[in-house]
Structures are given as structure tokens and as C-alpha cells.
Amino acid sequence: MRTSVLNPRAQVGVPEVCRAGHGPGSVDGRFAVVCKHSGACRVCLSRDSSRRRRADGGGPGLGWAWRMNKIMTWCTGLALAVAVAGCGQPAAARTAGSRAAAIGSWGKAIEVPGLVALNTGGDASVTSASCASAGSCAAGGYYADRRGNGQGFVAVERNGRWGKAIEVPGLGALNTGTGGDAQVNSVSCGTAGSCAAGGYYTDGDGHYRGFVAVERHGRWGTAVEVPGLAALNTGGNARVNSVSCGSAGNCAAGGFYTGRHGNQQGFVAVERNGRWGTAVEVPGLAALNNGDAAVFSVSCASAGSCAAGGYYTYSAGAQGFMAVERDGRWGTAIKVPGLAALNTGGDAQVNSVSCASAGNCAAGGFYRNRHGQQGFVAVERHGRWGTAIEVPGLGALNKGEATVVSVSCASAGNCAAGGQLRDRRGHFQGFVVSQTG
């Protein structure tokens, strides 16, 4: 039985955010393509894993955050090069990549080198990939060791050749819980040899904690718990869902933690000049949130200029939010403008955000009205978010269940979105749409 991404909080299993830079992928064979620059793209897929237990105890909000951990991504070749090139990467990377667009082609899929040797428990997946430039990428995910415990790995492509997968340095020492479970949820590369990875592990008390690890000059450093997250995560369930790097040593991470009353809260943390700052609850999110909240996607156009999106719950259901970092300071979370008017059914969220340049981003996700679940997009121009709209033309294709799972912007006003819909025969189909001008 296939599990749909279309009504995520009602089900068990799926997408992490494939950064916007990491917009989410889709579910069970459905896909979204995100291009870092022309000629270097990712296809995001996902599946359920019966081995992976839910850490949330079955709560609806946390169930969706758990679903965000099941994406497989690949990065290579050329796909939708014109429509979705860029992904919020620095201009130099996009320019270099554009020259390869005319000759890019898909190579043959290979098993990640070295992963078979690690995966003695027989359950492995790539969950995220990111490319700084053509032939310089990184991938991360999980594998099962001989005890069946989940472990996180990273692998690096240099000069077009993939190196061996390795356990994230230091993650095994953190992942000490009985039946330990660790995973890389997201990777992002600012420049070749300078990347970041984030995810979660299980501590000795069986609590889930969020970690980050950084690659500098081609060498991965030791994984650490996100600074300050332990103090927030008094309920013992936290994860990094998304990381994004605007440049080498300047990244952002977002996800969720659980407070002392058992409610899920969204957080962000920022790395500046190679040093991670303290995790903070997204400013203003507590004022919006009456129950659970999470950051699903972050995107950084440059150092100190990022955006984050996700959801929060309120008396009538769930709503999508955006928060923007300008000049190194996070602003107050806001409801996506116009989304409340669309979301008459009380179930909405931002799945993906992508920033082409500072103050110029796009976001996508879903909302619910009397006709069912619908996909939306919203655009930020010159630092101001415009009104969310239903994806043009999607209503004619969709028979009650649709969502945007990934957005990517090559430049301001030139973005693409992809997702999923249910057609008149009740089948799930993929869609793409482009924005120009």
C-alpha cells in the first residue's frame, strides 16, 4: 500500500526538506527535482522503513516531523536545467554551472561506494545530497549496522568521482541509546569541500537529539549536538530537518524540539565564520503556536540572509509560517500572507523554501479547503512576502489532494515548483510549474 504525502499529518512516513536548496522530496516513488545549478540536479524519493520506529509516540504533529526523515536523493546530470537551476547557491556557482547545461547528461546510478561494507544490517538510504559546483557534491543518509541500529553516513564527490561512505565522525559516540537510531537528514555545500550535515541520534536515555557536522577543506569534523538545543529539548525529542549554507562556514539549520509539556517547537541555529551559534526558538513562533510547530525547510542565499518555513498549530488546526534572517538577525515568524484565506479547512504548512538572493525567495506547500487539499506557492520580492496563491492550473488537474513538495529558484522571479496531485482516476501524479519574470 502506497503512502501519500498529500495528507502528511494523518499518515506515517515521509519527506525531509531537500534544501532550497533543500525543498522536500516526495513519497514512495513520487519525486521532485531540485537543481543546485545547471547541470547538477537532485531527484528526491522516499520510502517507509518498517525498521524505523516512530519516536513521537503517535502524536499528529510529531508524526509529520518523523515523516520528514525519509527522503532519498541523488545529485547528478541535467534535469529541468533552465526551470530550476540555481537553488539559492552563490552566483559564482550558478554561473559556472550554466556553462555545463548544454552538455549535461545523466550517468548510470551506482551504489554509494563503501556503503555496502557499512550496511551489515541491510537497510540503507541516501536522504539528501548537495552540490557546490559541477563534480563537487556531498550525500548523507543512514545505514543499519550488524545490530540493526541506525547510523548516519556522509560521502563526498570530488572532481566527478564519489569517495567511500563513512560514518559521520563522532556520531557513533553520541548514538548510545539501546537500539540506537541515527540519521543524516540534510546536507548542504557552500563551496567544494565545505559542507554541513544535520540530523538526529539517540542518547543513552533513549531521547532523540539533533546534531550538526561540518566539512572544512575536504575533511569532516566531529558531529556535535546543536549548541543550546539540549536546554530547549526538555521533552527529549529533537531533530535537525534541514541545513543550508550560503557560503563556506556560514550555514543555518532548522528543525524541532520538544518542550517540558510535550509540545513540539520549531528552532533555528546559525553557523557564522565556522562556528555554530546557540539554537533558538524561531522568534515569534510561540505567539502563533498553540500546540506543535516545526521548521521543515531552510534556505540561505548568502551569509546572514536565510529563510525558514514550516507549520504551527492553532485553535482551528494547522497553518504555514515563514521567518527571514536579514543581516544575521532572525525576524519574527509570520503567517504566510493570504494562506489563512485559502486554508478554510484548517490544515496548511510550508514544505519547501528557496532563496535566489537576499530578500528574494519562494515557498510552497499545501492548504485545505472545501474541495480538499491544494498546493500553493508564495514569493518574496525585495524583502516582502506576497500573497499565497493556489498553483496556477493545478485546480483543473487536481481532484482533491495536491501539494507542493519542492521549490527552487535560479534567480529572483525565476523559480520552479514540483509536487503531487490525485487525478480523476484516483491515481497520484507528479506536476511541475515554472515562474518567469
N, C-alpha and C positions, 0 to 999 in steps of 0.2 A: 504493500500500500504506500503510495507516494504521499509525502507530507508537504503541504503548501506553505509558502512563505507569505501568502496573501493575508492570513489572519494570524499573525505570529503569536499573540499572547494567548491564543486558545490552543496552541499546539506545543509539542516538544521538539525542538531541534533546529536551529539554523542561523542566519548569517552574521558573520563578523563584518566589519566595515573595511572594504578594500580601499584604502585611503584616497583621497581626492588629489588626488590622491588616495584614498582608500575608501571608496564608496562600497557598500556592502555587495556581496555576491548574491546568489540566489539559492534555490533549494533543489536537492535531489535531481540533478541533471539539468536544471534550468540555469541559465548563465547570464552574465553581464560582462562586457569587455571594457576595460579601462586602460587607456594608453598614457604612458608616462611622457612620451614624446613620440613623434612619428617614427615608426619602425621598431618600437619597443612597447609591447602591449601585454595585458594580462587578461586571461579568461578566468572568471570566478565560478566555481562549482561548489556544491556542498552535499553532505550526506549525513544521516543519523548514524550514530555508533552505539550499538547496544552495550558495548563495554563501558561507555562513559556514563557514569551515574550523574543524576542531577544534584547539584549542590544547594538548591534553593528550597528544598522541602516542598516543592509543588506550588509555591505562590505564583500568581499570574505575572506580576511584574518581573520577578527574578527569573521566571521561566523564559521570558523573552531574552533577557540578558544571557541566559545559558544558551539559547538558540544562536546567539551571536558568535559562538565559538566554533562553528562547524563549517568553515569555508575552505575549499581547496583552490589555490590559484596557481597559474602558470604565467610566465613572462617571456615572450619571445616574438619575433616576427612582426608582421604588419596586419592590423585589423582596424577598420574604421579610422584609418590614419588621419584623414582630414577632419572628420567629425569630432573625434575625441582625443586628438593629440594634445599633450601638454600636462594635464593632471596637476596643475599648480606647481610645476617644477620651475626652478630658476630659468630665466630667459636664455642663458647660455646653453643650458642642457637642451632646451626645446629647439634652439637654432641648430645645434649640432645634429640633433636627431632628425630634423626636417630634411637634411640632405640625403638621409638614408631611405626616405619614404618611397621614392620611386623604385627602389630595387629591393625593398624588404620582402622576405618570403618566410613561410613557416617551415622550420626544421622539424625533424622527427622527435616525437616525445621519447624521453628516456627516464628510467628510474633515477631518482636523485642519487648520485654517486655516494657510496658508503652507507646509505640508509638501510639497506638490507642487513648489513652487519649489526647495526644498532637495533633493528626491529625484530628481535628474537621472539617477541610476543605476538607478532603477526598482525599488527594494527597500526598503520602509519598514514599520515596525510600531510600534504602541504596546505597550510591555511592562509598564507599571504606571501606576496612577492613584490619587490620594488626595484626599479632600475634608475640609476643616476644618469647613465648615458648608455649608448649602444654597447652591448657586450659587458657591461658592468652592473650586475644585479645582485640581489640577495633574496633568499627564500627562508621561510621558517614554518614550523608546524609541530607535530608531535609524533611519537612512536611508542610502542609498548615494549618494555624490557622483558627479561625472561620471567619475572614475577608477575607480569601482566600490568605493571604500574605504568602510567603515562609519564613520558618525559618530553621536554621541549628541545628542539634542534634548530640549527641555522646552517645554511650552506651559501657559498658565495661564488658568483661567476666573475672571472677576471679575464679580460681580453677574449671574451666569447667562449670560454671554457669553464664548466662547472667544477668546482672543487668538491672534496668529500664533506658530507654532512657531519657535523659534530654536535654533541650535547652542548647546549648553551653553557659556557663556563660558569661554574659556581651554582648552577640551578639545582643540580643533584643534591648539594649540601643543604639547600633551602627546602627541598621537596622531601620532607622526612615523615610525612603522615603515613599511617597504616593504610596500605593500598594507595600509596601516593599518586597524585594526579597533577601533572604539569603540562603546559602547552604554550607555545608562541601563538598569539592571536594576530599579531600585526607586525610588519617590518616596513621601514621607510629609509631611503638613502638620500642624503643631501648632496653628496658627491661620491665619486668612485672611492671605495674603501672607507667611507664614513657613513655608517648606517646606525639605526636604532631598532630594537625589538622590544615588544611588550607582551605580556600575557598574565598567567597565573600559576601558582603552585599551592601545594597543601602542606601546612606546617605540622608539627608534632602533635598538636591538639585536634587535627582534622579540619582546621579552618583554612579557607581559601584566601590567598593574599596576592596582590598584584605586584609584578616585577617589571623592571626595565633593564636592558643590557645595551651597551654601546660598542660599536666597532670604530676604532680610530686607526688610521694609517694601515688599514687592511687587517687589523688584529682585533678580535672580540675581547672585550673586557669582562669582568665578573658580573654576573647578574646580581642586582640588589633589589630589595623591596623598595617601591616608590617612596622616597623620603616623605615622612609625615602621614603616610596612608595608614599605618598601624594605629595611630592615635585616633583617626577617624573611624576605622573599621572595628568598632567595638562589638559588632554583631558577628564578626568572623566570616564574612563572605565578600570578597572584593576581587575585581579583575580589571586589567587594562584591556579595553576593547580595541583601541585604535592609537597608532602613533603616526606622526607626520613631521618631516624635517624640512625646514625652509632652506637650510644650508648646513654645512658641516659643523656639528657641535651645537646646533640651535634647532631644537625639536620641541614637540608638545605631545602629551599623552592624555587620554581621556578614558573614562570607564565608570565604574560604580563601586560603592562600598555599602556596608550595612551598618546602620546605627544601633544604639543600645536598645531601641524599641523594636528592632527588627525590620525597619523600613529601609528601602534601598535609596541611595542618594547618588547624584552624579558629581564627578570630580574632574579636575584638570590639573596637570603638572607641566612645568616648562623647564627645558634644559637651555641654559644660556652659556655660551662660550665653554661648552664641555662639562658643565656642572648642573645637575638636576636640582631644581628648587623644590620647596615643600608643596605637596598636594593640597589643594583647597577645594572645598565645595564650590561648584560653579556659582559665582556671585549672583544673588537674586533668585536662584532656583528654589531655595527653601520657601520663599514667599509665594511661589507658584504651586509648589508641590504639597499635596495633602496626603500622599502615600508613598509611592515608589517613583524613582526617577533614575535615568542613566544617560550617559554620553555614549552614543553609538559611533560617531564619526568625528574626526578632527582633520583639518587641512591647514597647512602653513604655506603661504605664498613666499614669505621671506622671514628672516629672523624677527620675532616680535610681532608678526602680523599673521594671525591664525583665526580660525573659526571652528566652532564645535556645535554639534546638533544632536538631538536625541528626543526623549519624551519625559513627561511627568504626568502624574495622576491628580485629578481634582474631583470635586463632588459629582460631576456628571460623567466622568470617565477618564480618558487619556488625551493628551494634547502634545503637539510638537513644539520644541523650542529651539532657538538659536542664541549663541553667545559669541562675541567677537573680541579678539585681542588686538589692540592697537598700540603701537609704540611700547610693547612689552607689558601692557596692563589689560587685564580682562575686564570687559564691560559687563553690565547686568544682563542676565538672561531675559529674553523676551519671547512671548508667543510669536510664532511665525505670523506676520501680518496677513490678515484675511483668512487664515486657516480655520479660525473658530466659526466663521460664517459658513464655510464649506462643511465643517465637521459636525453636522447636526446629529449624527449618530453617536458622538462621544467616544471615538476611538481613532486617534491620529498619532503620528510620530514622524520624525526626520530620520531617514535611514542613511543618508549619504550627503556629504558636503564637499565641494571642491572650490578652491580659490586659485584663480589665474594670476592675480596680483593683489596687492594690499587694497582692501575695500571693494574688491570685485570678485564675488563668489556666486555659487549656485547651490541650491539644496533640493532634495527630492525625498519623497516618502509616500505616505498614504493617509487617507481620512475615510470616514464612513458617513454616508447619508442614507436617505430612504431607499435608494436604489442599490445599496450595498457598498462595497469597499472600492475606492477610487484612488488613482495616482495623481500626485501634484508635483509641481515644481515652483520654486521661488528664486528670485535673482536679487543679489545685492549689487548696486552700482554706486560707485564713489562713496562708499561707506553707509549707504542707506538701503535697507531691505524693502523691496517692492511687495506687492500683494501676491499671495499664493494663488495659483490657478490650477484647474484641472489640466492635465497634459492635453494639449490640443489634439483632437481627433480620437483620443483614447475612448471616450464615451461611446462612439459608434462601434468600436471593436469589442468593448468590454461588456460582458453580461453579468455584472455584479461583483466581481472580485478582481482588483488590479492594484498594483503598487509599483512605485519607482524604487529599484534596489540599488542603482548606481548612477552617479553623475560625474562628469569630468569636463573641465574647461581648459581649452588650449590658450585662450586669451579672453579678455573682457568681452562679453557678448557673444562668444563663440564656444558653445558647450554642447554636450550630448547627454542624453539620459537613456537608460535601458531598464527593463523590468519584465513584469509578468502580468498576464491577464487570463481570464477564463472566457473562452469563446462560446458561441451559441450552442455548440455541441457538448459543452461542459468540460472541454479539454483546456489544459493550461498551455498558453503560448507565450513566446517572448516577443517584446517590442522594443524598438529604438526610436528616438526622436532627436532632431538636431535644432539648435538655436543658432542663428546667424545675425550679425549686425547689432 
